[in-house]
Amino acid sequence: MTPDVLEGSKALFVVGGVGVAPVLAMVQRLVPDHEPIVLYRAHSEKDLVHFEELKAAVERLGGKILTLTGPTAKLAVKDPFSAKVLIAAIPDVAQRAVVLCGPDRLLHAARTGLKAAGVPVARIHSEHVWW
């Protein structure tokens, strides 16, 4: 997948696990117009691989990185990818082009929440990482 899928729109990347590597490569090729937001899901803070490098690349473009760490059962919200949570964290989520990259459960949960938050299906792109 290349940045072309963003079609000049502001970008949202939802990433987890080994999905961070392709997202980092993609973010490094963006221009500031994309104002990227990265929602990075990990089991623990020590599992946030390439975090500083990704954060620097995102901030250089005027974007931000949001992290969501901890076992799902221990999170403050039952469904961190619900439309309500996504809209609260990213008010313009429905206007962004989205790239999902990570394990199947992450892709499914994020896709479901994004559609409910008003993101058109055609603007949700997935990169399944095989391990």
Secondary structure, DSSP 8 states (H G I E B T S, - for coil): --GGGGTTS-EEEEEEGGGHHHHHHHHTT--GGG--EEEEEESSGGG-TTHHHHHHHHHHTT-EEEEEES-GGGSSSS-TTSHHHHHHH-TTGGGSEEEEEE-HHHHHHHHHHHHHTT--GGGEEEEE---
